Amino acid sequence: MPNVVIDWLGEHVALPADLTAEQLAADLVRVGLEEEAIHPATVTGPLVVGRVLDVTGEPQKNGKTINWCHVDVGPHNAPGDDGRPAEPRGIICGAHNFAAGDLVAVALPGAVLPGPFPITSRKTYGHVSDGMICSVRELGLGEDHSGIMVLTEHGYDEAAGFDLTPGADLIGPLGLGDEVLEINITPDRGYCFSYRGVAREYAHSGGIATTATRFTDPGLGEADLPGATPDGFAVEVADSAPIHGVVGCDRFVTRIVRGIDPAAPAPEWMRRRLKLAGMRPISLAVDVTNYVMLDLGQPLHAYDLDRVAAPIVVRRAAPGERLVTLDNVDRTLDPQDLLITDSPAGARGARILGLAGVMGGASSEISETTRDVLIEAAHFDPVTVARTARRHKLPSEAAKRFERGVDPRLPLVAATRVADLLCEYGGGVLDEAISDLDRVPEPAGIAFRPGAAERLIGVAYSAEQVRDVLTAIGCVVDGTDDAGAGTATAADALWQVTPPSWRPDLTGPADLVEEIARLVGYDQIPSELPPAPAGRGLTRGQRVRRSVARALAEAGFVEVLSYPFAGAAEHDALRLPADDARRRAVRLVNPLADDRPELRTSVLATLLETARRNVGRGLGDVAVFELGLVTLPAAGAPAAPALPGGALPDPAELAAVFDAVPAQPRHVAGVLAGRRVPPGWWGPGRDADWTDALAAARAVADRVGVDLRAVPDADRAPWHPGRCARLELADGTPAGWAGELHPKVVENLGLPARACAFEVDLDAMLAASSADPVQARPISAFPPVKEDLALVVAAEVPVAAVRDAVAAGCGDLLEDVRLFDVFTGPQVGEGRKSLAFSLRLRAADRTLTAADAARVRAAAVAAAYERTGAELRA
């Protein structure tokens, strides 16, 4: 995000003398520019000019020679004893590039240098060093650490306006006390990636009425500049494949400066501002182009004129073309990439100079011997630049601005500004030749009625107030406040509003209304909660999802949210077979991570990674769950058609799009590892096992309102083949799996032994459940009757079958039936087992008698015998 230096901002707008970064942030927030961070001053405490009085070299035992110096720091000299005059500071220094009489930067005790590095008086090498003589790097002004910064040798002299009196403050003159405000820019406010734009917004923050007197626009001088000349550097635009019909470049300006001193550095004030803005000073030409870009918002590029052959041709890339960009990366170009090319040996557009609006190439960059410079300032299509920057992963400063929209009226102003600075600080001569290929279309007007603001916002803005706001942001308003015949008020008058060139985001009446609300003040909009219309609320699916999440949380699970991206490594860790349908996934064109380029086909694929990370961080007992979408592309599914933008698709096109969209059901998955019940005074605890995973899956089904049947499944990765159950709905449709994870999967993921998991299809269960409201049953006020029943049955008979038979025999009086004991042994016979059930009986209209209980008991025994062959245990 952009950094804002207060004194730099003050060149474009009147600022209070005592303005702080905190106050600036508060002012900008009022107009929608949020504070990201405030970076404090890099140096605090006393940093002053010192004059070296003497330097005495003292060899040390380690072979090193240190200098014992006395430095005059004016009023900061050490106080003398018994009324004697103040004495110069004694300072130890290891550098040798200075001598007596030199003026240096001295950090006195109490100062804090970048690092942070506090300065104190300390005894060293047999002396008390009462401060520090600083180098460039120690002050954070550069990387030079070869020696002490002698002020006059670095351009800090009286001719440049510096006070070199010993003891004079250096923090302000060196720019080391500047606070820097970092702001957050929304994508529609690209003009605020410049001091020109931020200054305009700051002017608005103080009230619309004062804007005209507070803000000076440095970009309005285009009309005062000379236009294109016949001998300007030849430029052509040959865009044979414009994106969405928009030509990639509609303006291209060049200017030439000759005879620049290649060794001339950028002025120190410019280098300081660039560093505060987060840029590293490189050379005069590069620094100047960067400075003007930050100042005005117009990206620029400087070429070595001797390495460029006319004409420059702006064209799309051809298949197979390559370019080595300034970051020394050899890139394969795409036919949608817009290129800046030149024409060596008359071959028109044969050599690539750079990616338009993104980054230049290495072949024509400024070098240490460059004396003649060709300056480029152009306006490129935002869509083209954005696609190229993302395709090549090059989020350059130029691309950030072009993709958000740059003022097309700035190129000539910015190029001339760069040329003037190169002449001033590099000793160059400005060539009168100018090329300006200008095909910028006239801005489209917006039909607007001032009453639209009140209708959309709910605040009674006057027509005069609306006009003032639109004029303040740079719009041209054509129309009067007279409503004319047939209209009721001035609010219904029809205006033609032409947005300024730097606001490409203003395209319709709603955009203008948003500006009115923003600049008059969001605090003027009353906070009123609109009444909710009848018949609205959570959908059934939303209610079920909340209920499921609540049930799992009550069961001790913690809900997590993982990124829904997976790759081959996740599939391999889960031991999915090569032909498993879960390996068939939708691949992303621009994934967040190269090792996870696919949308997940299983929630477990990403949830297990979350469990592994928690275990790796010392949480040995884990119970986590996630509700999320999975993407399940069908084999042979058609590809989605590429539809043109700006047009409503016809029904056939929409049908083709929907046919290509893969199924995206919502799944619920959970993972348990370690102990399910911790040890304590109540006992030794218990490890999680497959029954816990099965119980959690059934808890989900219970909240949805469906029954799940567990069927043993020996062939379903990533579960253990002997401890896994397939969960089926009543009609046999698979709804998920639950059980213990395969030992190899546990090993691959680094989970505790015997970890278990479940995953169920929530959408499938929801579709199988009834949407009818649940009928509440009345609660009986009569006491229950409890009966225990022990039945002997063949060992192969399922417990569930016996339980269902008992329940059917009990009829309506049964309130609950629970299995509380299973017994095998000689007492019940070989191949048989005893099942003990606890019955709770209750009637809604009376107290049950002993005869009622006996009758129900007999009916239950009879039903169990008839259905399963169970007999009452003697």
Sequence and secondary structure as in RCSB ss.txt:
>XXXX:A:sequence
MPNVVIDWLGEHVALPADLTAEQLAADLVRVGLEEEAIHPATVTGPLVVGRVLDVTGEPQKNGKTINWCHVDVGP
HNAPGDDGRPAEPRGIICGAHNFAAGDLVAVALPGAVLPGPFPITSRKTYGHVSDGMICSVRELGLGEDHSGIMV
LTEHGYDEAAGFDLTPGADLIGPLGLGDEVLEINITPDRGYCFSYRGVAREYAHSGGIATTATRFTDPGLGEADL
PGATPDGFAVEVADSAPIHGVVGCDRFVTRIVRGIDPAAPAPEWMRRRLKLAGMRPISLAVDVTNYVMLDLGQPL
HAYDLDRVAAPIVVRRAAPGERLVTLDNVDRTLDPQDLLITDSPAGARGARILGLAGVMGGASSEISETTRDVLI
EAAHFDPVTVARTARRHKLPSEAAKRFERGVDPRLPLVAATRVADLLCEYGGGVLDEAISDLDRVPEPAGIAFRP
GAAERLIGVAYSAEQVRDVLTAIGCVVDGTDDAGAGTATAADALWQVTPPSWRPDLTGPADLVEEIARLVGYDQI
PSELPPAPAGRGLTRGQRVRRSVARALAEAGFVEVLSYPFAGAAEHDALRLPADDARRRAVRLVNPLADDRPELR
TSVLATLLETARRNVGRGLGDVAVFELGLVTLPAAGAPAAPALPGGALPDPAELAAVFDAVPAQPRHVAGVLAGR
RVPPGWWGPGRDADWTDALAAARAVADRVGVDLRAVPDADRAPWHPGRCARLELADGTPAGWAGELHPKVVENLG
LPARACAFEVDLDAMLAASSADPVQARPISAFPPVKEDLALVVAAEVPVAAVRDAVAAGCGDLLEDVRLFDVFTG
PQVGEGRKSLAFSLRLRAADRTLTAADAARVRAAAVAAAYERTGAELRA
>XXXX:A:secstr
  EEEHHHHTTTB   TT  HHHHHHHHHTTT EEEEEE  S BS EEEEEEEEEEEEE TTS EEEEEEEE GG
GSB  STT   B EEEEE   S  TT EEEEE TT EETTTEE   EEETTEEE SEE BTTTTTS S  SSB B
GGGGT SGGGT   STT B TTTTTTT  EEEEE  TT GGGSSHHHHHHHHHHHT GGGHHHHB  TT  GGGS
    TTS  EEEE SS BTTB SEEEEEEEEEE   TT    HHHHHHHHHTT     HHHHHHHHHHHHHS  E
EEEEGGG  S EEEEE  TT EEEBTTS EEE  TT EEEEE GGG TT EEEEETTTEEBSTT   TT  SEEE
EEEEE HHHHHHHHHHTT   HHHHHHTT   TT HHHHHHHHHHHHHHHH  EEEEEEEEEE       EEE T
HHHHHHH S   HHHHHHHHHHTT EEES S   TT SSGGG  EEEE  TT TT  SHHHHHHHHHHHH GGGS
        TT S  HHHHHHHHHHHHHHHTT EE    SEE HHHHHHTT  TT GGG   B SS SSTT  EE 
S HHHHHHHHHHHHHHTT  SEEEEEEEE  B  TT        TTS   HHHHHHHHHHS B  EEEEEEEESE
EE  BTTBS EE  HHHHHHHHHHHHHHHT   EEEE SS TTEEEEEEEEEE TTS EEEEEEEE HHHHHHHT
  TT EEEEEEHHHHHHHS  S         S  EEEEEEEEEETTS HHHHHHHHHHHHGGGEEEEEEEEEE S
TTT TTEEEEEEEEEE  SSS   HHHHHHHHHHHHHHHHHHH  EE  
